[in-house]
Amino acid sequence: MKHVARARSAKRAGIGAAAIAAISIAGIGGASVATAFYPTSVAMQGVVKSQYVDAFIVCSEDAGVETVILTGRSATDVLAGWPGADDATYKVVESRMDSRDQGRLGRAITGCQAELEARFGEPIS
């Protein structure tokens, strides 16, 4: 009897594993199709000193990152999270990118900050 019980358990485990594998494959296929047609967009906000914001936007756009200046409530909310930041001294920028290229574009933004800080001799944010 022990032999029969083990065989039944093994058979149930095999069926269960096959069902989980089928569900997993279907889920992966659905995710890849959705990702292919609807890539995720990432938006990052930060502050830049007003006198350097145009140079930062040019540098980041040249690197392939869509960058815009935020105004109104969106800007106020971001500034509230930055100690000592006010709208007279800083502008709020939002950098937008495709998540599939986030690593490279994030490094490009960091490179722009470093390049501008070296050029101007002070932190830009």
KOLLUMGU-737113 format. One record per residue: x negated, y, z of N, C-alpha, C in turn; residue in three letters. Coordinates in steps of 0.02 Angstrom, whole numbers, padded with zeros to 5 digits, always signed. Atoms other than C-alpha are relative to their C-alpha. Example, Ala and Ser with C-alpha at 12.3 -4.5 7.8 and 13.67 -1.06 7.14 Angstrom:
BEGIN
-00045-00059+00000-00615-00225+00390-00045+00060+00000ala +00042-00059-00003-00684-00053+00357+00039+00055+00037ser 
END
This chain:
BEGIN
-00040-00060+00000+00000+00000+00000-00043+00063+00000met +00043-00059-00002-00141+00120+00036-00022+00018-00071lys +00023-00013+00068-00200+00102-00144+00055+00035-00040his -00056-00030+00035-00028+00146-00212+00010+00072+00023val -00010-00068-00027-00012+00298-00098-00053+00047-00027ala +00053-00043+00027-00180+00365-00157+00013+00015-00073arg -00013-00010+00071-00132+00342-00338+00055+00052-00010ala -00054-00049+00006+00030+00439-00313-00025+00070+00018arg +00026-00065-00020-00061+00580-00222-00045+00029-00054ser +00044-00023+00053-00191+00590-00359+00041+00023-00060ala -00043-00018+00056-00054+00594-00491+00034+00068+00013lys -00032-00064-00018+00038+00736-00399-00051+00057-00003arg +00052-00051+00001-00125+00832-00379-00017+00018-00072ala +00015-00013+00070-00159+00814-00565+00054+00041-00033gly -00056-00038+00028+00014+00877-00613-00001+00071+00027ile +00003-00067-00030-00002+01022-00491-00056+00042-00029gly +00057-00037+00028-00173+01070-00557+00014+00020-00072ala -00017-00016+00070-00110+01062-00737+00048+00059-00003ala -00048-00055-00001+00036+01177-00694-00034+00065+00018ala +00037-00061-00020-00078+01302-00607-00044+00023-00057ile +00043-00018+00055-00199+01297-00753+00040+00032-00056ala -00042-00027+00053-00058+01328-00878+00024+00071+00018ala -00022-00066-00023+00008+01475-00775-00059+00049-00003ile +00059-00044+00000-00168+01546-00757-00018+00020-00071ser +00017-00015+00070-00203+01534-00944+00051+00048-00029ile -00052-00046+00025-00036+01617-00984-00010+00069+00029ala +00012-00065-00032-00075+01755-00859-00059+00036-00030gly +00059-00030+00029-00247+01785-00931+00015+00024-00071ile -00017-00020+00068-00180+01789-01108+00043+00063-00001gly -00043-00059-00004-00045+01915-01060-00039+00061+00019gly +00039-00058-00022-00170+02026-00972-00045+00025-00055ala +00045-00023+00053-00290+02029-01118+00039+00035-00055ser -00041-00033+00051-00151+02073-01239+00020+00069+00023val -00020-00065-00027-00089+02212-01126-00060+00048+00002ala +00059-00043-00003-00266+02277-01102-00020+00022-00070thr +00020-00017+00068-00299+02272-01288+00042+00057-00028ala -00045-00052+00027-00148+02382-01327+00007+00060+00047phe -00010-00054-00048-00143+02487-01169-00061+00005+00046tyr +00059-00006-00045-00319+02524-01104+00014+00048+00057pro -00009-00042-00059-00325+02599-00932-00043+00062-00006thr +00036-00063-00001-00375+02780-00919-00018+00017+00072ser +00024-00019-00066-00477+02839-00771-00009+00075+00001val +00008-00072-00008-00470+03018-00709-00034+00013+00067ala +00037-00017-00061-00595+03087-00583+00000+00075+00007met +00001-00072-00013-00581+03258-00503-00061+00018+00042gln +00055-00026-00039-00721+03362-00433-00001+00076-00004gly +00006-00073+00001-00773+03541-00402-00068+00020-00028val +00060-00028+00029-00900+03644-00496+00001+00075+00013val +00002-00073-00010-00958+03820-00456+00023+00034-00064lys -00032-00034+00057-00863+03940-00568-00050+00021-00054ser +00047-00024+00051-01019+04009-00654-00031-00056-00041gln +00030+00056+00037-01072+03834-00710+00052-00046-00033tyr -00051+00045+00024-00905+03758-00758-00001-00008-00076val +00001+00006+00073-00917+03799-00944-00058-00043-00024asp +00058+00041+00019-01092+03724-00957+00012-00074+00017ala -00015+00069-00019-01032+03568-00865+00048-00032-00049phe -00049+00027+00047-00884+03546-00981-00034-00015-00067ile +00034+00011+00064-00993+03565-01137-00044-00062+00005val +00045+00058-00008-01121+03439-01071+00040-00065+00004cys -00037+00063-00008-00992+03309-01019+00040-00017-00064ser -00036+00013+00063-00890+03329-01180-00049-00026-00053glu +00051+00025+00046-01051+03306-01281-00018-00072+00014asp +00014+00069-00020-01077+03144-01184+00059-00046-00013ala -00058+00041+00016-00903+03085-01235+00053-00004+00054gly -00048+00000-00054-00806+03125-01077+00047+00060-00009val -00049-00055+00004-00645+03226-01094+00002+00033+00069glu +00003-00036-00063-00659+03360-00960+00042+00063-00005thr -00044-00058-00001-00529+03492-00916-00003+00035+00068val -00005-00037-00063-00509+03628-00785+00072-00007+00024ile -00066+00005-00030-00363+03595-00668+00018+00066+00032leu -00025-00062-00032-00256+03738-00604+00061-00018+00042thr -00061+00008-00038-00107+03762-00491-00006-00048+00058gly -00003+00044-00058-00056+03634-00362-00053-00056-00003arg +00050+00053+00007-00171+03500-00433-00068+00024+00025ser +00064-00028-00021-00322+03613-00407+00000+00014+00075ala -00005-00015-00071-00262+03668-00235-00009-00063+00042thr +00005+00063-00037-00244+03488-00177-00072-00027+00001asp +00069+00024+00002-00420+03442-00235-00045+00044+00043val +00041-00046-00040-00498+03599-00158+00010-00011+00075leu -00014+00012-00071-00413+03557+00008-00042-00057+00027ala +00040+00057-00022-00516+03397+00014-00075+00013-00001gly +00071-00016+00003-00683+03485-00010-00015+00053+00051trp +00016-00049-00052-00748+03571+00147-00038+00060-00028pro +00033-00062+00021-00795+03752+00114+00013+00020-00072gly -00015-00018+00070-00727+03752-00065+00061+00045-00003ala -00057-00045+00010-00614+03894-00117+00004+00017-00075asp -00011-00012+00072-00540+03945-00284-00036+00062-00026asp +00039-00058+00023-00642+04106-00290-00071-00021-00021ala +00069+00022+00013-00807+04010-00294-00003-00062-00045thr +00002+00065+00034-00761+03841-00370+00059-00007-00048tyr -00053+00022+00045-00660+03772-00515+00005-00075+00009lys -00012+00072-00004-00582+03600-00509+00000-00028-00070val +00002+00032+00066-00625+03489-00656+00024-00072+00006val -00021+00070+00004-00551+03323-00708-00033-00031-00060glu +00033+00037+00054-00652+03201-00811+00042-00062-00014ser -00043+00056+00019-00549+03074-00907-00037-00046-00047arg +00035+00049+00041-00613+02914-00984+00037-00066-00002met -00026+00068+00008-00567+02741-01044-00036-00044+00051asp +00031+00041-00052-00597+02617-00903-00050-00051-00028ser +00046+00049+00030-00686+02499-01023-00070+00029-00008arg +00064-00033+00009-00826+02627-01038-00018+00043+00061asp +00007-00041-00061-00819+02696-00861-00072+00003+00026gln +00069+00001-00026-00995+02644-00810-00045+00047-00037gly +00043-00043+00041-01084+02728-00955+00020+00073+00007arg -00023-00069-00003-00976+02884-00948-00010+00030+00069leu +00014-00025-00068-00993+02899-00759-00073+00019+00008gly +00072-00017-00002-01182+02894-00779-00014+00063-00041arg +00008-00060+00040-01166+03028-00914+00018+00062+00040ala -00020-00056-00042-01074+03142-00792-00055+00015+00052ile +00054-00009-00048-01209+03114-00661-00061+00032-00034thr +00055-00029+00038-01339+03153-00794+00011+00074-00015gly -00016-00071+00012-01251+03316-00837-00011+00041+00063cys +00011-00037-00063-01250+03368-00654-00074+00010+00013gln +00073-00005-00013-01436+03331-00637-00033+00049-00049ala +00028-00044+00051-01478+03419-00800+00015+00074+00015glu -00020-00070-00014-01381+03577-00754-00031+00025+00065leu +00032-00021-00062-01449+03581-00577-00074+00015-00011glu +00070-00014+00016-01626+03572-00647-00006+00066-00039ala +00002-00061+00040-01587+03709-00772+00014+00063+00042arg -00020-00059-00039-01504+03827-00646-00035+00006+00067phe +00039-00003-00061-01613+03784-00497+00041-00003+00064gly -00042+00008-00059-01468+03749-00378+00055-00050-00015glu -00056+00046+00011-01325+03626-00351+00057+00036-00037pro -00055-00030+00037-01181+03656-00471+00067-00011+00035ile -00064+00012-00036-01050+03593-00348-00009+00008+00075ser 
END
